Each structure stands twice: as structure tokens, then as C-alpha cells.
Amino acid sequence: MANITAALVKELRDRTGAGMMDCKKALVAADGDIEVAIDNMRKNGQAKAAKKAGRIAAAGVIAYAANDSKAFIVEINCETDFVARDAGFNEFCNNVARIALEKNVTDVEALKNETYTGTSETVQTTLTNLIAKIGENMSVRRVASLEGSNLGIYIHSNKLIGVIVSLEGGDAQLAHDIAMHICAGAPQYITKEEAPQDQIEHERQIQTEITEKEEAENVAAGKKAKPANVLANIIEGRINKRFDELSLVTQDFVKDGTKKVGQVLKEGNATVKTFVRFKVGEGIEKKEVDFAAEVAAQVAAAQGK
């Protein structure tokens, strides 16, 4: 039997993009022949999956799993909306959420190493096989959980946005309604007092420039200049308005625009402890493909230009 060295495993991993354990198994099966191992991995789909690893997976699904005191939410990405609607892909997403709950795992790498439902394979190996079967790059991107006595969960109908919120007080219906509002309102904070000082100062800089530009235009148009204290009040008012818009309790309630969320919570004898909101693909920079330029480059390359 050939000596399967770490360097050989690394070389195979570099050439295929597959996991270390998969590479080692392939080399053992090929008696150390890296070319045979690559051929075998191509045949079983592992190398095919690896070739797709560079493609951006910015579509996908938000899935969740919960019990009486804890809820988990996961984002699993793919490349296209078509695959995001695939039954097999959605089954995988739901199973991964359940595994996260059952194993109490909030670390993505640890989650990928857990045993997949009904198999002896890991979540990552199952995902690799699914990539090979469907033909798109996919990834388990993130997972989060909340604990509490009153958890609200809301997954939008298109599965692109998911929310978990933990309330102190209130009832199940209120928790669900607040989760639905967070889905729609996309607050960044519970109250504006939670906003980091650097973000407040950044907003102050923006509003100062806007206000000074407006004032200069007004003066140029023949209007009387405002006193410095009036301009300062305008700037502070705009800053407060901006952070009211970003804060949950001061947003207009999605189910009743005549009330603020804070009022709805007060009427329900509840407060929000914390929340998690996932939106598929947020923060992922999608590649902009100029197909005309791409074709022109391929033609030029073929002509030796």
C-alpha cells in the first residue's frame, strides 16, 4: 500500500478543491496515484463540485428549526433562484437547520462536520454530492440561534428573509407579529440608544454636509442665512429621524401604521430582548458579467491577439 503523505493530500486538494478527508480517501482507493484519484473524483462528482467553488452563490434559502425554548436559523446559498426552489435543495436546507437545533451548533464549520440526517456522511459531504447532482455551487453560509420563553419566528414566503425575535412578556401572537415586522422593517437596533457612536458621527457628517449645501443654495438664491444654532438643530433633528427609522421601537408597525412598534409592545406588556434577521445574499458581492466583453476576449484569444 502506498504511503499517503500530507503533501500528497494537499496537492490533490489544491488540484480539486475537495475536502482533506475526501482527498485522503480518494488517494487510498487509488493506491497513491494522484491522477487516478482525480479521475475517480471526477466520476463520483467531487472534482466537478470543486471546479464550481469559485462561482458566487448569492441566491438561496433561509430555513429554521425550533423547540419550546430555542430556535435556529440558517442561510444556505446557491447560484440561481431556480435551484433555490428545487425540492432536493430545500430538503437539505431544512435538514441542516434541524441538525443545528439537535446538536446545538452555531458554528458553520462545526455544523458542516456533523452527520447528515439518515446517513453516515457529513453535512459537507452531502452538500458536495448535491452540488455534483444539481450542477451549481452551494454553501452553508451562516447559522444563528436564540433562546427564550417567547420566541417569534417568521420566514417570508419566498424564503429570502428570516427572523427570530425573543420577547420578554407578551404572547405567541405578538412575538410572531414582531418577527414579521422585523422582516419588513429591517431595523438595525432595538432602540436608537444602541447605535454605535461611530455610526452616529458618520451620520452627523453626512447630515452636516447636506444641511450646509442646502443653506448655501438658499443664501445664493437671496434667502436670509440661518443662525448657527438653528442649523445645528436641523442637523440633530435629521440624525434623530434617521436613527428612529433604523430602530425597531420607533418604526411604524407594519400591521397598523398608526402605531409605533414600541406602543404595540407596551400594549402587549412585552419588551424585545434581541433579534436575528437574515436576508439571503446580503453582504455578498455579485459578479457583474459583461457578456459582450467576455465573448470579444475569447475571440481575441482564439485569434492570438
PyMOL commands that set and color helices and strands:
alter all, ss='L'
color gray80, all
select helices_A, chain A and resi 6-16+20-29+34-44+46-51+81-84+87-103+108-112+123-134+172-185+192-194+197-220+228-246+248-250+261-267+291-302
alter helices_A, ss='H'
color red, helices_A
select strands_A, chain A and resi 59-66+70-78+139-147+151-155+161-169+252-253+256-260+270-279
alter strands_A, ss='S'
color yellow, strands_A
deselect
rebuild
show_as cartoon
